[in-house]
Amino acid sequence: MYGYDLSADEIMCKNMELAIVPLASIEQHGTHLPVATDWYIAMALGKKVAELSGGFLVPALPISTCREHMGKKGSVWMDHDIYYNMLKSILLSLKEQGFGKALLLQCHGGIFMAGPLVRQMNATCNPDFMVAFIDICNVFSLLYEKGIAETSTELHAGEIETSLMLHIAPETVNMAVAEDFVPEVPRAYLNYGSIFRASPTGVWGEPTKAAAEKGKAMLEFAARYAIEESERIFDYISRKEKIGYSDF
């Protein structure tokens, strides 16, 4: 049972301290993956983290910020300031209910305001409420270093995301039309134009290298990494001593 499957009374009895909030996006993922790819991955990762931690799982938030995918219908976004304040309000609602910790699982690389929000929450709510932040894009390089991923080019709809989807929701994947494409510009150029300016298909990586078995191993690794890293973060926050007037 996950947090959202329980009744309010059951949640009260369990007295969970950790709330898990997966963040996703509805956006294009090339010709071979559905626009809900990030949401599928966020839900699967959230469930796995909840299983390992016993935390309260909030269903993955499906819509965030993804203007870098403008050009083809199906990508749905909100403005950065609206998303910032919405997510801040959600975190404060968890704090008000008595959760002492929140773990944000960012499963869409384009939520660039998440870092500043996490800093703001920890600066103003510490030590009563702590927020840890795991960005799945940081896991991509680790998967390559550990030999779980074959390629190091993943950013969007490449080997890793496609492998995860072949494991999580294979019926939504059309490998017959998967094409590799690695743009010549760096990721930061998404600030200057749609991904379609850099990649005609909207893919940034090598999906033809994907496999369901890889996806299973990737999900397991990502979940355990999220647990271990969030525990290190919460421990770091908890051990901090007051500096002058500040607990931050």
N, C-alpha and C positions, 0 to 999 in steps of 0.2 A: 504493500500500500504506500502510495506517495502522499505528500501533504495535502494536495488538492482533492484526493480521494477520501479523506477522513472527514468526519463531522466536526463541528466546532467543539463539541464536548470532548471528543477523542483527542483533539489537538490540545485542549486545555489539560487533559489528564497526562499527556506525554510531556508537557511543559518543555517543548523544544526551545533551544537557545539560538540555533542557527536557521536562518531563512536563506533559501537558494533562489536566485532570480536570474534565469537565463534570458539573454537579450539576442534577438534575431532580426531578420529583415525579410521582406517580400520583394525580390528583385531578380532580374534576369541572371541566368547562370549558363549562358551559351545555348547551343542548340540541343544539348543532350541531357540537361538537368532541369527540373521544375523550378519555378520562381520561388517556391516555398522551401528550397534546399536548406537555407540557414535555419529555418524554423524546425525542420525535421532534425537537423543536427543538434540544435539547442535543446529540444525536448529529450532526445536520446542521451545527450551528455548530462542534462539536469537529472534525469532519472537515475543514471549510473552513479552520479555524485550523491544523490539522496540515499541510494542503497548503501553506499559505503560510509556515509556520515550520520545517517539517521536524522538529517535535517528536514525542515518543512519546505517542500518544493512548490514554488509558485509556477503555474503554467508559463511557458516561454512567451515573452512579449513579442508578437509577430512583426510589428511595424516599428521602424526607427527612422534613421536618416540614410538615404542612399541616392542622393542627386548625382553621384558619379556614374549612375547607370541610366541616366536620361537618354532617350533616343528611341527605345522600343517600348511598346505598351506592356504593362504587367508589373512594373516596378512601382511600389507605393511608398511614399515617404511623408514625413512631417518636418517642419523647420527645426533647426538645432535648438533654438531657445525654448520652443514648446516641449521638445523631447527632454531637454535638461530639467525643466520644471516638473514635468510629469513624473520622471524617474525619481527626482528629489522627493516629491510628495509620496510616492510609493514607499521609499525607504523610511521616511518619517512616520508613515502609518505603521510600519513594522516595528519601529522603535517605540511608538506609543503603546503598542500592544504588549510590549515586554520582551521582544526578541533582543538579545544582546549583540548579535552578530548577523551580518548579511554578506553573502557571497554573490557577486555579480559575475556571471559567466557570459562573456561577450563572444558570440558566435557569428558576428558580422564585423569585418574589419573597418567599416566606415563610420563607426560610432566614436568620433574623435573627441567628443566632449565628455566621455565617460571618465577619463583620467582626472580632469579638473573637478568634476562632480564628486568623485571619491575623495579627493583631497579636501574639498570643502566640507563634506560630511564628517570626515575624521577630525578636521580642525575645529569644528563647532560642536560635535556630539561626544567626542572623546572625554572621559573613558567609559561613559555609559553605553555607547553604541559604537561598534566598530564595523567598517566596511572593507572587505577584501575584493580585489579585482583581478580576474584572470582573462586575458585576451587570447583567444584561440590562435591568432596569428603568431604569437610567441611560441606556440606549441609546434607550429609547422617546422621550424628549423630543428627543434629537438627530435622530431620524428625522423628527420633525415640523418641527424647525427647518430641516432640509435640504430640506424639501419632498417627502420620500419617502413620508411618511405624511400623510394628509389631515386626520386628527383628532389632538387633543392629550389625549384622554380615556382613553387606553389604560391599563389596569392588569391586566385578566384577560379573555381570550377576546374581545377587541375587534378593531379593524381590523388591528393588527399581528400578533398571534398567529394570527388567522384567515388573513391573507394568507400568512404563513409556512407554515401547514399546507396551503393551496391550492397552494403551490409544492412543498413537501416530500412530502406524502402526500394528494393531493386525493381519493383514494378513501375517506378517513376523514371527510370534511367533508360536512355536509348543510346547504347554504345555504338550503334551502327553509324551514327552521325557525329560522334565525338571527334574533335580535331584539336591537336596541340597548337598552342601559340604562346610565345614568350615575347612580350613587347621589348623594344629597345630602350624605352624610357624608364626611369625609376618610379616607384609607387607614388612619390610626392607629386608627380605630374597629374595625378587625378584631381589635384586642386585647381588645375588649369584647363581641364576639359574632360568630357565623358570618357569612360573606358573604351568606347567604340572608336575614339580618336587614336587610341594606342593598339587596340585589338579589334579587327573587323567582326569577329564572332562574339566578343565579350568574354572570352576565355583568357586567363592569365596563368598558364601552367601547362601540364602535360597529362590530360585525362586518359590518353590511350594506355598509360602505364598502370591504370587503376585495377583493383581486384577486391572482391568482397572479403577475402581472408585478411588482406591488408587493413580494410576498413574496421574489421572486428578488433584487430590488435591496436589500431590507432585510437579507437574509442576507449578501450581499456586503459591505454597509456595516458590519454588526455584526462580521464576521470581521476586516476590516481595522482597524476601531477597536480590537478586542481585541488585535491584534498591536501596533499603534502605542502604545496606552496601556500595555500590559504592558512594552514595551521602555523606555518612559519611567520606569516604576516600578522596573524592575531597574537602570536606569542611576542613578536617584536613590539606591537602596540601596547600590549599588557605590561611589558617590562619597562616602558619609558617612565622616567621620573619627571616631576614638574620642573620646568625651566622658567624661572621668574613667575610670571602670571599665567603661563601657558601649560596645558597638558598635552599639547600636540607635539 
